[in-house]
């Protein structure tokens, strides 16, 4: 579509180097839009397909999707499932294991997601995300079966379209 | 022409990218990155008025390149910058 000679290419940054820079930008007051990697926030979010709009984490609460450094250089974009004073427990929607960090390790707060190549954002304070969150987190006891169904059947019937 | 106000060159993981200053969103799904020589040129003219001829001169000062090639490259470069809307005419 674009006939200019401005070349479009994919650049992959290493999380351990890139995300500290992102943290610095967030602290300067910028918001950032990042392409998501990995399958740990299934079924709402898909690897390489969806994007997140992230701001500096100032006030966090249970249920929020956040960008956190769970150990030196290891960053995740997962959901807060427990907040106990300074201690934060995280779990990816597509995971069954927990991760732990401190409040200060929560670097970014997800304002919303751009899904399936849409221009319109699904904000995390809007009904769609809130209802999904309410239902999905309560289905945790049968999550392994739901994820298996999603992976083996749903994705076969409705494969993800990655952006070109 | 001149570089647009607020656009600064930043180094993110060795990648030279143009970022709008202020509280704006930085969309890493759609960034403008520059190679070494165009980043050099940008730094020289950031926040200033410039002409293609001046750019070409800066290029020949820094790199082993003849005047004609430099002029041609700088014309192409400013066309790209205009298209990317990081500089403006007059």
Contacts between the chains, C-beta under 8 A, distances in Angstrom:
chain1	res1	chain2	res2	distance
A	4	B	79	7.8
A	4	B	80	6.9
A	4	B	83	4.8
A	5	B	76	7.0
A	5	B	79	7.7
A	5	B	80	6.4
A	6	B	80	5.2
A	6	B	83	5.7
A	6	B	84	6.0
A	11	B	15	6.2
A	11	B	31	7.8
A	11	B	33	7.0
A	13	B	12	7.5
A	13	B	13	5.0
A	13	B	15	7.5
A	14	B	13	7.2
A	17	B	13	5.0
A	18	B	12	7.1
A	18	B	13	5.3
A	21	B	12	5.1
A	21	B	13	6.4
A	22	B	28	7.9
A	25	B	26	6.1
A	29	B	23	4.8
A	30	B	23	6.6
A	30	B	24	6.6
A	30	B	25	6.9
A	30	B	26	5.3
A	31	B	23	7.9
A	31	B	24	7.8
A	31	B	25	4.5
A	31	B	26	7.4
A	32	B	25	6.8
A	32	B	26	4.9
A	32	B	27	7.6
A	32	B	28	6.1
A	33	B	25	6.1
A	33	B	26	7.2
A	33	B	27	4.2
A	33	B	28	6.1
A	33	B	29	5.6
A	33	B	30	7.9
A	34	B	28	5.2
A	34	B	29	7.2
A	35	B	28	7.0
A	35	B	29	5.1
A	51	B	29	5.4
A	53	B	25	7.1
